[in-house]
C-alpha cells in the first residue's frame, strides 16, 4: 500500500490504531472512527477475529459505514488463554508494521486485553474506552479483562462519574476523563436509519409491542443445562402470561448449549419463541425499540434499552452498568422462578418510560477525540 509523503508523516506522528474483535466493540468504536476521519486523523482498525461469522462481524462494518480493517488476525475460537496469546503474537507484528501513536481498545473482551498488553509491552500508549466499569464478579472473564487492561492504560475514558470514582479508589488518578459512552452516539445516530430501513418486524411477522426481546450468551446462564432449561421455562411462562412472543436471536455458543441440553427442538416447535440467527445492528436496534421488554445478560443491551426507553430485565446477579438500575430502566434477576419473573415484568412494563439516560448526550466521540488529539499533540 502506497501513501503520499504527507500521509506518511501523519501516519508516524499522529495515528490511531483501534483493536477490536467483537460486535459490541465494532458498534462502540464506530463513532470514534468516524470522528477521527472527520478531523483528518489517520485511523486504522485491526480486527482480531474473535467474532468471525458474518452475522457477528461483516454486517456491522457495512451497516455502520466503517472502513475495512487493515488486517484480520483470524484467531477464531480458541481456549481463552490460547486466544489471548495468539492475538498478542499477531498484534506484535501488526504494530511493528503500522507504528501506532496510540492504541485504542474498548470494553472488556479478550481482544481488549490482548491489545492493551501488547501495546504496553511495546511502549505504545493505550487508551481504554469504557474504562472503570466493575462488576466485582471475578467469575466473569470480562472482569479480569477490563481490570487488567485498565491497569496498563494511559488514558481512561469513563462513561460516568461512577467509573471515575471507582478508578480513584484503585489509585488511578492520571489520564482519567469522564466523557460519556459512545453507545449513545451510535444508538441515537442509527435508530432513525433502523426505523426507516429495517424489515426485521415484517420478516419475523411481528407487531410493535407484541413481543419481548431475549438475548443470552453468558456462561453463567447457558453452560449449565439445568439452569438454562429453568430459564427457558420461566421466560416462556412470562410470555404466555402477557400474550407476548419471545424474539430470540441466538448466539452461536447459546445455540450449541441449547442443543446439548436437548432444548433446541422444543424451541423451534414452540408457538411462543421466534428464533433467528444473530441480527445486524440496525435490525437489533429496531427490535429493541419495538419491544415491550428486553430480557438479556448482555452489558451493551442494558445500555441500549436504557437509551431507547425500553424496560430491561438483566439475567444476572450483578452489573457493571449500575446506572441503568439507578435510573429505573433496568432490574437484575438471577433466579429462575416463573412467578418472580412475571412479577418483575409487570413492575418494569407498568412504570413510565421517562428515565434519564445516564451515559451522555451523544457527543462522546467528540470528547474522546479532543483528548486524544491533545495527547498526540503533546507527544509530537
PyMOL commands that set and color helices and strands:
alter all, ss='L'
color gray80, all
select helices_A, chain A and resi 5-13+23-38+54-56+58-63+80-98+110-121+141-152+161-169+182-197+200-203+219-222+225-242+252-260+264-269+281-290+299-307+322-327+338-350+364-379
alter helices_A, ss='H'
color red, helices_A
select strands_A, chain A and resi 15-20+42-47+71-72+102-106+125-129+155-158+176-178+211-215+245-250+273-277+293-296+312-314+330-332
alter strands_A, ss='S'
color yellow, strands_A
deselect
rebuild
show_as cartoon
